Amino acid sequence: MYKRAPTPREFLLGLLIVAAVAAWHYWGPESEKPDSGPSGIPPVQELPSTNGDGVVADNTRTKPYTRPSGEAEVLKAFRAKRSDVQVEVEGTVVFLFPPDRDDKPHQRFLLKLPSGHTLKIAHNLKFSGPIPLKKGDTVRLYGEYEYNAKGGVVHWTHRDPANRHPHGWIRHKGEIYR
C-alpha cells in the first residue's frame, strides 16, 4: 500500500510544529516566567522626556523589556564568541578613554565586573549627554554585548529614536542616561 504525499498545507503545518518545538527547546520555559525588569524598571512605558542633555530623572522604558542576561551571560557569550546579546551588568570604571572627535562621538570606558572580566563600554553621545564618570565609580547599565578577543564591547546604552532596538541606559550616581 502506498502512502500519499502530504499536501502543501499539511507540510507547512508540520514544519510550523517542528519550529515551535525547536524554539521552545532553545529558549526553554525560562522565557515564560513573568519579569518585572531590572532594578525595578517597569517592563513597558512611554519614552521619558529628558532635560536636553540626555539625563532622565525617572526609570521608564519604551520597548517591551527583554530579560537581561547579566554577568554570567556576558561570560558565557565571551567563551562562545557570541554577539548581539542584551545584558544588564554592574561594575567599576577602571579606565576612561579620551573623547571621540569624529562625527559619531562615543564616551568610551572600561568596566570591570565583579568576576574580574573587563568590558569596553561605548556610549553614543549623539543620543545622550556625557556621563560625569571618574575612575573607581560604580555603574549599572543595559545594552548590547558584542564579542571581541579583549573581553567584548557593550553598546546601544541609549534610547533608539527609531524604536527598532531595545532601549539601553546607564545608571550612575542615581541618574539614568539614555
Secondary structure in CASP SS format (residue, H / E / C, confidence):
PFRMAT SS
TARGET T0000
AUTHOR 0000-0000-0000
METHOD secondary structure of the structure
MODEL  1
M C 1.00
Y C 1.00
K C 1.00
R C 1.00
A C 1.00
P C 1.00
T C 1.00
P H 1.00
R H 1.00
E H 1.00
F H 1.00
L H 1.00
L H 1.00
G H 1.00
L H 1.00
L H 1.00
I H 1.00
V H 1.00
A H 1.00
A H 1.00
V H 1.00
A H 1.00
A H 1.00
W H 1.00
H H 1.00
Y H 1.00
W H 1.00
G C 1.00
P H 1.00
E H 1.00
S H 1.00
E H 1.00
K C 1.00
P C 1.00
D C 1.00
S C 1.00
G C 1.00
P H 1.00
S H 1.00
G H 1.00
I C 1.00
P C 1.00
P C 1.00
V C 1.00
Q C 1.00
E C 1.00
L C 1.00
P C 1.00
S C 1.00
T C 1.00
N C 1.00
G C 1.00
D C 1.00
G C 1.00
V E 1.00
V E 1.00
A C 1.00
D C 1.00
N C 1.00
T C 1.00
R C 1.00
T C 1.00
K C 1.00
P C 1.00
Y C 1.00
T C 1.00
R C 1.00
P C 1.00
S C 1.00
G H 1.00
E H 1.00
A H 1.00
E H 1.00
V H 1.00
L H 1.00
K H 1.00
A H 1.00
F H 1.00
R H 1.00
A H 1.00
K C 1.00
R C 1.00
S C 1.00
D C 1.00
V E 1.00
Q E 1.00
V E 1.00
E E 1.00
V E 1.00
E E 1.00
G E 1.00
T E 1.00
V E 1.00
V E 1.00
F E 1.00
L E 1.00
F C 1.00
P C 1.00
P C 1.00
D C 1.00
R C 1.00
D C 1.00
D C 1.00
K C 1.00
P C 1.00
H E 1.00
Q E 1.00
R E 1.00
F E 1.00
L E 1.00
L E 1.00
K E 1.00
L C 1.00
P C 1.00
S C 1.00
G C 1.00
H C 1.00
T E 1.00
L E 1.00
K E 1.00
I E 1.00
A E 1.00
H E 1.00
N E 1.00
L C 1.00
K C 1.00
F C 1.00
S C 1.00
G C 1.00
P C 1.00
I C 1.00
P C 1.00
L C 1.00
K C 1.00
K C 1.00
G C 1.00
D C 1.00
T E 1.00
V E 1.00
R E 1.00
L E 1.00
Y E 1.00
G E 1.00
E E 1.00
Y E 1.00
E E 1.00
Y C 1.00
N C 1.00
A C 1.00
K C 1.00
G C 1.00
G C 1.00
V E 1.00
V E 1.00
H E 1.00
W C 1.00
T C 1.00
H C 1.00
R C 1.00
D C 1.00
P C 1.00
A C 1.00
N C 1.00
R C 1.00
H C 1.00
P C 1.00
H C 1.00
G C 1.00
W E 1.00
I E 1.00
R E 1.00
H E 1.00
K C 1.00
G C 1.00
E E 1.00
I E 1.00
Y E 1.00
R C 1.00
END
